[in-house]
Amino acid sequence: MQTVSILRRAARALFSIAGAVVGAFALTLLVTAGAFAQQPASVNPTASSVNEQKLLEALGPQGNVGGRVTIPDARSRTLIQPEGRTYRAERDQSAKIGGLSILGILGLLVVFYLIRGKVRITGGRSGETMTRFGFMDRFAHWLTATSFLLLGFTGLNITFGRSLVLPVIGPDAFTALSQSGKFVHNYVSFAFLLGILLMFLMWAKDNFPALRDIRWFLQGGGLIGLGHPPAGRFNGGQKLIFWSVVLGGAAISFTGYILMFPFQWTDVAGMQWASVWHGILGLVLFAIIIAHIYIGSVGMEGAFEAMGSGEVDVKWAREHHSVWVEKVAAKSGKTAPAE
Ligand code: HEM
């Protein structure tokens, strides 16, 4: 009798344990199924954020998408300025064209050198020299030249460094280079400005266009065709270089100072305009100057001395600046130096 009741109690305990296990299992199944039912197939964390198109449709009165700020500088309220994309596209495009024009001019000079070779003094030097540029002329030239080259190379690093220099020298060296380059680019601009001002004051009077410049261009400046067309102190090509440097340099400086003192004189659209034009003008002038450096150094026999010692061979002067040689002779009361 006692054995039967023990067996009954054990059977009841077994049933209740099995019931509990089955219940727990069923409950787990229910909860898991519920959780799975709530979970979307793929998680999209930005699903509830504002759609960009909606933001653009809600453009504020200045054409910007903005928020509210409590700091004094109200410009920081701008979140999206749609013209920024047009600006970036224009800047990238002009940088590409500028980069290609620099490569293009280098290529053209190599071809020119291979075909024409060095422009020689016909029949060699005379051995007699005359003064072409005094100390102040040469000081202004080399002040402009060194500052322009420093500005040019640091500017090229700002435009192309990330894609061309960074992969070669690595992030640490590139950071150091670019940081010091930025200081150079800012401060050397004042020396460049002084240089073009001095050049303008000393040389503008000899750089106004003259009728003989047309003939000079038609004859290829004596560089392409045969014979040397008459020219004053500066020939047609040099006048183009001079005004490119003076006017182009002034425009580059103007747009550069707008960038150096952000929002002092203009709004964001003005800053973008200055940035695009600073880049375009800088690259164009750099390409022009490459050609100038070539002809003032390896491209022409006897040219460098004009800016080196200031004394040039009389035969060189007669070939390239015949009208100027006559004028100098007339002023000094002598006849023109012999060839
Ligand atoms: C660094 C290399 C350079 C060399 C070797 C060089 C050489 C020369 C030479 C020899 C002249 C005198 C030409 C003559 O007597 O007829 C000259 C003139 C001149 N240079 Fe340079 N120059 C250099 C860089 C620059 C730079 C960077 C600029 C301006 C950004 C510049 C602007 C001028 C101007 C405006 C003239 C007068 C017009 C002309 O001759 O074309 N030069 N240069």
Boltz pocket constraint, residues with backbone or C-beta under 6 A from the ligand:
constraints:
  - pocket:
      binder: B
      contacts: [[A, 132], [A, 141], [A, 144], [A, 145], [A, 146], [A, 148], [A, 149], [A, 199], [A, 233], [A, 234], [A, 237], [A, 238], [A, 239], [A, 241], [A, 242], [A, 245], [A, 289], [A, 292], [A, 293], [A, 296], [A, 297], [A, 303], [A, 304], [A, 305], [A, 306], [A, 307], [A, 308]]
      max_distance: 6.0
